[in-house]
């Protein structure tokens, strides 16, 4: 929803705003989370059998950042492998995007980040 907001905000510029749906990416869970319980490790091993490697995911990031055919592509949602997908209808609704931005700005003002 932030992507759609930024794409609309920057539509008259040369700035593109796109987002990537991060799929299940394999990580070395024992290195990242030493001492993880055995049952969680077993669950992660099951999940990781359906995951892709970090280098496979990187192909989508690299494609979006370097492919000149996408220079003017904005307001898109991408998935691995370099595939444009549609986010849900609710997330593309301008009213919902505006509500999210108002809420976000209120939080930022509340914490003095604005």
Protein Blocks (a to p, Z undefined) as FASTA:
>chain_A
ZZmmmmmmmmmmcbdcdddddddddddfklmmghiafklmmmmmmmmmmpccfklmmmmm
mmmmmmmklmmgghiacddehiacdddfklmpmklmmmmmmmmmmmmmmnopZZ
